[in-house]
Amino acid sequence: MRPQILLFGDSITEQSFRLGGWGAALADTYSRKADVLVRGYGGYNTRWALFLLHHLFPLNVAKPPAAVTIFFGANDAAILGRTSERQHVPIDEYKENLRKIVLHLKECSPTVLIVLITPPPVDEEGRDDFARL
């Protein structure tokens, strides 16, 4: 069985195989060496991702992934008082949730390569201007 690289995240990960996407580029780069699997969940934040951990990454799997990217944070940063408020996760909880995800992956496989990808920056003024259009 070929090594697996698993992409775990929100809609940015879910859509990463679209034309020119970062997931597609990664799959192309590793096409002869590993299988790249996408586990992206649109709208998810780190709080909801914790519920998926044991399903996606069971402890006693015969061949765990060689590498996992973790790309959450855009939904966690949703602004309170807006329509996406239910997605908001306070920064301290966000950090703790990421820590739990990493610890679980290390428990599944001490040798797994974990790549944390930071959320995209937020332009508050631009976001407010766009909301008024």
N, C-alpha and C positions, 0 to 999 in steps of 0.2 A: 504494500500500500504506500502510495506517495505521501510525503509530508503534507500537512494542511496548514494554511494560514487562514485564520478565521477573523473576519471583520465584524465587530460587535459595536452597535451604536444606534443612533436615531435615524431620522430620514436622510440626513446627509450621507450616512453609510448605506442606507437602503437604496438610494439613488446613485451610488458610486459607480455603477456599471453602465450608466448612460454614456452616450457618445462623449468622449474626452474626459470621463470621470476618473477620479483617483483610484478607484477599485479596479476599473478596466485596465488602467496603466500598470497597476501592480500585478494583475493576472497575466498581462502580456510579458512583463519583465520576468516573471517566474514560471512561464508556461511549460518549460521543460524540466522544472525542478520541484514544483509544488502545486497543489490545488488550492485555489483561493475561494473560500466560501463566504457568502454574505449573510449576516444575521442582523439586518438593520430594521428598526421598528419605528415607523413614522410617529411623531408626537411623544415618544417615550422620553423619560428623564431617568436619572440614576436611581431614584426611588423605585420606579416601576421595573427597571432593569434588574434589581435585586431579586424580584420574583421569578425571573427567567433563569437565573444562574444555575440552579441544580438541574433544570431541564436541559439547558444547552451544554453545560459542563458537568456531567455526572462524575462523582469521585472515582469510581472504579472502572473507567473506560479503558479498553485495551490499548488504544493508540490515541492519546490526547493530541491536540494540535501542537505543531512546532512553534507557532507564533500566534498571538492574538493582538489585534488593535482594539483599543477602547476609545470610542469617540462619542462622548456625551457632553452636554453642557449648554447647547443652544436652547433647549426647552427648559432646562433647570433655571436659566437666566430670564425666563419670562417675567414680565413686569407685573407686580401686584396691582390689582385694580383694573386690569384689562381682561379681554375675553380668554386669554391663555393663562389666567391666574392659577388654575388647577395644576398646571405644569410646573409652576414655580417651586424651586427647592432652595432653601436658605443656604448660603455659602458654606457654613460649617457642616451642615448635613450633606451637602454635595461632596465635600472633601472626605467625610466619613464613608459615604456610599462608595466612592472610588476606591478607598482603602479596602473596604470589604470585598469589592469585586476583585481587586488585585490579590488579596490574601486567599480568596477561594480558588483563583486560577493557579496560584502557587501550590495550594494544597492538592489540586488535581494533578499537577506536574511541576516539580521543583525546577525543571530545566526549561519550561516554556519561556519564550521571549515575549515580553509584554511591552507594547508600544502605546503609551498614552498620547492621544492627540487632543490638543487644546481646542476649546470651542472658538468659533469665529468671534471677532470683535463686534461690539455693538456701537453704532453711531446713534446716540439718543436723539440729537437734533434732527438728523435725517429721518429717523424712524417716525418722529412726531410729524415732520413735514409730510411724509408719505401717507400717514394716517389721515391727514386732513384733505387729501386729494379726493 
